[in-house]
Amino acid sequence: MSPPAVVGLRPILVTGGAGFIGSNLVDRLAREGEHVLILDDLSRAGVDRNVAWLQARHGDRVSLLVGDVRDGSTIAGVVKQASAIFHFAAQVAVTTSLREPVEDFAINVAATLGLLEAVRLRGGDIPVIFASTNKVYGDLADLPLAVRDDAYLPADDILRGRGISEQQPLDFHTPYGCSKGAAEQYVLDYARSFGLPAAVMRMSCIYGPRQMGTEDQGWVAHFMLRILAGEPISIYGDGRQVRDVLFVDDAVEAYIRAWRAAARIAGRAFNLGGGPLNAVSLRQVLAHAEQLLGCRAELSFHPTRAGDQRYYVSDIRRVTRELALPPPLAWQAGLARLAQWLRDEHGIRPSPATPVLQTAGA
């Protein structure tokens, strides 16, 4: 299928642009006057609502091509007319990669290589910003940890205050970790070998409006949706795992600035997350979500899943310095914004069967 023509303009291409982070990025770009072409196969439940929302807000500034990033002719067509590329299209779940490792490879590695080749053959002059993951660092099992306030934290004071830096050795675990890690290394090497203005963002846990949270991906929204619906939540491990959560608007800001600085930051990878000030355990998120939503969470505990990190917090000093990023939104404020969006978007109110917490002064 041929991409929709945008006469006289070279749109910004966002692969996977109907998804959570992609749709928020498309909205920001369109609000700033850019024309955006989304390439997405719309395979994830609910993302069609994101496209409808974008087109209602921005009209013909946002175009959609329903297609597969593995299709070489499709990729060649969209790359030919793009002025910049944000590559979000991916297989995003560790669990799916364990069931279907070949499919995971085809989407995450082969399709990324195909996109890079299309850019190189076109002349290699357009920025490519690639969405990677903290999973490239492996399970970090050798990190000495202690339990404090229902959370795993590093025993080392400096590491606890800074988080995991880009100097941490890569250690791919699970097919998902291998595929995303291999893909980002191709991005970095195409910058080095062929001069592409391409960079990598190794994301921690991004959350916020337009997130279709599931058990496999998007855990913050998933927790809130289950609490609102009065449905049980499965916890893999003991719930003391720590992540640095980052509100989606802050992630989008980083991607925009990376695109604008692509020539300067080409060939580099950056950790992108909420940093130590937004480091929080699953248990702590659940407790705060219960207070926000006025409902108790029904929990069941299961063995830790393959490749899971007990602790991962991004050292965000490099990305903050290089892109002059503002301080990220505090996680408590971000959860409140997400809770309100979920209520409005899904029309969900607490289940009558769910016990309601007593709050101060009640």
C-alpha positions in Angstrom: 0.0 0.0 0.0 1.3 3.4 -0.9 1.6 6.1 1.8 -0.9 9.0 1.6 0.6 11.9 -0.3 1.2 15.2 1.5 1.5 17.7 -1.3 4.4 20.0 -1.0 5.4 18.8 2.4 7.8 16.2 3.9 6.0 14.9 7.0 7.6 13.5 10.1 7.2 9.7 10.2 6.2 8.1 13.5 6.2 4.3 13.2 3.9 2.9 15.9 2.4 6.3 16.1 -1.0 5.0 17.1 0.4 3.6 20.3 0.8 5.2 23.7 4.0 7.2 23.5 3.7 7.6 19.7 0.2 9.1 19.8 1.3 11.6 22.5 4.3 12.5 20.4 2.2 12.9 17.2 -0.2 15.2 19.2 2.7 17.4 20.3 4.2 17.6 16.8 0.9 18.5 15.2 0.2 21.1 17.8 3.5 22.7 16.9 2.4 22.9 13.2 4.2 19.8 11.9 2.6 17.4 9.4 2.9 13.8 10.7 2.6 10.5 9.0 1.7 7.5 11.2 2.7 4.0 10.1 0.9 1.5 12.3 -0.7 -1.9 11.8 -3.3 -1.1 14.5 -2.9 -4.5 16.0 -3.0 -3.5 19.6 -6.5 -3.2 21.1 -7.7 0.3 21.6 -5.1 2.2 19.5 -7.7 3.0 16.8 -9.2 5.3 19.4 -5.9 7.1 19.6 -5.9 7.7 15.8 -9.5 8.9 15.9 -8.6 11.3 18.7 -5.5 12.7 16.8 -7.4 13.2 13.6 -10.3 14.9 15.3 -7.9 17.3 17.0 -5.6 17.9 14.0 -7.4 17.1 10.8 -5.2 16.7 7.8 -2.0 17.5 9.8 -2.1 13.8 10.8 -2.2 11.1 8.2 -2.4 7.3 8.8 -1.0 4.5 6.7 -2.1 1.1 8.1 0.9 -1.1 7.3 3.6 -3.4 8.6 7.1 -2.2 9.3 8.4 -5.5 8.0 7.1 -4.7 4.5 10.1 -3.4 2.6 8.1 -1.6 -0.1 6.0 0.2 2.5 9.1 1.3 4.4 10.8 2.5 1.3 7.7 4.6 0.4 7.3 6.3 3.8 11.0 6.9 4.2 11.2 8.5 0.8 8.9 11.3 1.8 9.9 11.7 5.5 11.7 14.7 7.0 12.5 12.8 10.2 11.7 9.5 11.8 10.7 8.4 15.2 10.8 4.6 15.4 8.4 3.2 18.0 6.9 0.3 16.1 7.9 -2.9 18.0 7.0 -6.1 19.7 7.0 -4.7 23.3 6.3 -7.7 25.7 8.9 -10.0 27.2 6.2 -12.6 27.6 5.3 -12.5 23.9 9.0 -12.8 23.0 9.3 -16.0 25.0 6.4 -17.5 23.2 7.3 -16.2 19.7 11.0 -15.4 19.5 11.2 -15.5 15.7 8.3 -13.1 15.3 9.9 -10.9 18.0 13.2 -10.8 16.0 11.4 -10.1 12.7 9.6 -7.1 14.1 12.3 -5.6 16.4 15.5 -6.4 14.5 14.9 -7.2 10.9 12.3 -4.4 10.5 14.6 -1.8 12.2 17.5 -2.8 9.9 15.2 -2.5 6.9 14.2 1.0 8.0 17.8 2.0 8.5 18.7 0.6 5.0 15.9 2.6 3.4 17.3 5.8 5.1 20.8 5.0 4.0 19.8 4.3 0.4 17.8 7.5 0.3 20.9 9.4 1.3 21.1 9.1 5.0 20.3 12.8 5.7 17.2 12.5 7.9 17.2 12.1 11.7 16.2 8.8 13.2 15.4 8.6 16.9 15.0 5.0 18.1 12.9 3.9 21.1 14.9 1.3 23.1 14.5 -0.1 26.6 16.3 -0.5 29.9 16.1 -4.3 29.3 19.3 -4.0 27.4 21.1 -4.0 30.8 19.8 -7.4 31.7 18.3 -8.4 35.1 21.1 -6.7 37.1 21.1 -9.7 39.4 24.6 -8.9 40.7 23.5 -5.6 42.1 23.7 -5.6 46.0 20.3 -4.5 47.2 18.6 -3.9 50.5 14.8 -3.6 51.3 13.8 -0.1 52.5 10.2 1.1 52.8 8.8 -1.8 50.8 11.3 -1.2 48.0 14.6 -2.8 46.7 17.3 -0.1 46.7 21.1 -0.3 46.1 23.3 -0.8 49.1 25.7 1.6 47.5 24.9 5.2 48.4 26.3 6.7 45.1 24.3 4.2 42.9 21.2 4.8 45.0 21.5 8.6 44.4 22.3 8.4 40.7 20.8 5.3 39.2 22.1 3.1 36.4 24.3 5.0 33.9 24.9 4.4 30.2 28.3 3.0 31.3 26.6 -0.1 32.7 27.6 -3.1 30.5 24.9 -4.4 28.1 23.6 -7.8 29.1 20.7 -9.0 26.9 18.2 -11.3 28.7 15.1 -12.9 27.0 14.4 -12.7 23.3 12.9 -9.2 23.8 16.1 -7.9 25.4 18.1 -9.5 22.6 16.0 -8.0 19.9 15.8 -4.5 21.2 19.4 -4.6 22.1 20.5 -5.8 18.7 18.2 -3.2 17.0 19.6 -0.3 18.9 23.2 -1.4 18.2 22.3 -1.3 14.5 21.0 2.2 14.9 24.2 3.3 16.7 26.4 1.6 14.1 24.6 3.1 11.1 25.3 6.4 12.7 29.0 5.5 13.0 29.4 3.6 9.8 27.2 5.6 7.4 26.9 8.9 9.1 23.1 8.7 9.8 22.0 11.4 12.3 20.5 8.6 14.5 20.3 8.3 18.3 18.8 5.9 20.9 16.6 6.4 23.9 16.7 3.6 26.5 13.4 4.1 28.2 12.4 3.1 31.7 8.7 3.0 32.6 6.7 5.7 30.8 3.1 6.2 31.9 0.3 8.6 31.3 -2.8 9.3 29.2 -3.5 7.2 26.1 -1.8 4.2 27.7 -3.7 0.9 27.1 -2.1 -0.9 30.0 -2.0 -4.7 30.1 -0.3 -7.2 32.3 2.5 -7.5 29.8 3.2 -3.9 29.1 2.2 -0.5 30.6 1.9 -1.7 34.2 1.1 1.6 35.8 -2.1 2.1 33.7 -2.9 -1.6 34.0 -2.8 -1.4 37.8 -5.2 1.6 37.8 -7.6 0.1 35.3 -7.9 -3.1 37.4 -8.4 -1.2 40.6 -11.1 0.9 39.0 -12.9 -2.1 37.6 -12.6 -4.1 40.8 -10.6 -6.8 39.1 -7.6 -8.7 40.6 -4.0 -7.8 39.9 -1.2 -10.4 39.4 2.1 -9.4 40.9 5.1 -11.3 39.7 7.7 -11.4 42.5 7.1 -9.7 45.8 6.1 -6.2 44.5 9.2 -4.5 45.9 10.7 -4.2 42.4 11.7 -0.5 41.8 11.4 1.5 38.6 11.8 5.1 37.8 8.5 6.1 36.3 8.4 9.0 33.8 5.2 10.9 32.8 4.6 10.7 29.0 4.8 14.5 28.5 8.3 14.5 29.8 9.3 11.6 27.5 7.8 13.4 24.5 9.8 16.5 25.4 13.0 14.5 25.4 12.2 12.9 22.0 11.4 16.4 20.5 14.7 17.8 21.8 16.6 14.7 20.6 15.2 15.1 17.1 16.2 18.8 17.0 19.7 17.9 18.3 20.1 14.8 16.1 23.2 15.9 14.3 24.9 16.7 17.5 23.9 13.6 19.5 24.2 11.1 16.5 25.6 7.7 17.5 24.8 8.0 21.2 22.4 6.2 23.5 20.7 7.9 26.4 18.9 6.5 29.5 15.4 8.1 29.7 13.4 7.8 32.8 12.1 9.6 35.9 15.5 9.3 37.7 16.1 8.7 41.4 13.5 11.3 42.5 10.8 9.2 40.7 12.0 5.8 41.8 9.1 3.9 43.2 8.2 0.2 43.9 5.2 -1.6 42.6 3.8 -1.7 46.1 4.2 2.0 46.5 2.5 2.7 43.3 -0.4 0.4 44.3 -0.8 2.1 47.7 -0.9 5.5 46.1 -3.3 4.4 43.4 -5.6 3.0 46.1 -5.7 6.4 47.8 -6.3 8.3 44.5 -9.1 6.0 43.4 -10.7 5.3 46.7 -10.5 1.5 46.1 -8.5 -1.4 47.4 -6.5 -3.5 45.0 -7.1 -7.3 45.1 -3.6 -8.9 44.7 -2.3 -12.3 43.9 1.5 -13.1 43.9 3.3 -15.3 41.4 7.0 -16.3 40.7 9.3 -13.7 39.2 9.2 -13.6 35.4 12.3 -14.1 33.2 14.6 -11.2 32.9 12.8 -9.1 35.5 15.0 -6.5 37.3 14.5 -6.1 41.1 15.9 -2.6 40.7 16.2 -0.3 37.7 16.5 3.4 38.0 17.9 5.6 35.2 20.8 7.8 35.7 19.4 10.8 33.8 22.3 13.2 34.1 23.6 12.7 30.6 20.2 13.1 28.8 19.3 16.0 31.0 22.6 17.8 30.3 22.8 17.1 26.6 19.1 17.9 25.8 18.7 20.6 28.5 15.6 18.9 29.9 13.5 20.4 32.6 12.9 18.4 35.8 10.4 15.6 35.3 7.0 15.6 36.8 6.8 14.1 40.3 5.3 10.6 40.1 2.4 11.4 42.6 1.2 14.2 40.4 1.6 12.1 37.3 -0.5 9.3 38.8 -3.3 11.8 39.6 -3.4 12.9 36.0 -3.5 9.4 34.7 -6.2 8.4 37.1 -8.4 11.3 35.9 -7.8 10.4 32.2 -8.7 6.8 32.8 -11.9 7.7 34.5 -12.9 10.1 31.7 -11.7 7.9 28.8 -13.2 4.6 30.0 -16.2 5.9 32.0 -15.1 3.7 34.9 -16.1 4.4 38.4 -15.2 2.2 41.4 -17.0 -1.1 41.6 -19.6 -1.2 44.3 -18.2 -4.5 45.4 -14.8 -3.0 45.9 -14.1 -1.9 49.5 -13.6 1.9 49.7 -10.8 3.3 51.7 -11.5 5.7 54.5 -9.5 8.9 54.0 -8.4 11.4 56.5 -11.4 13.4 57.8 -14.0 11.0 56.5 
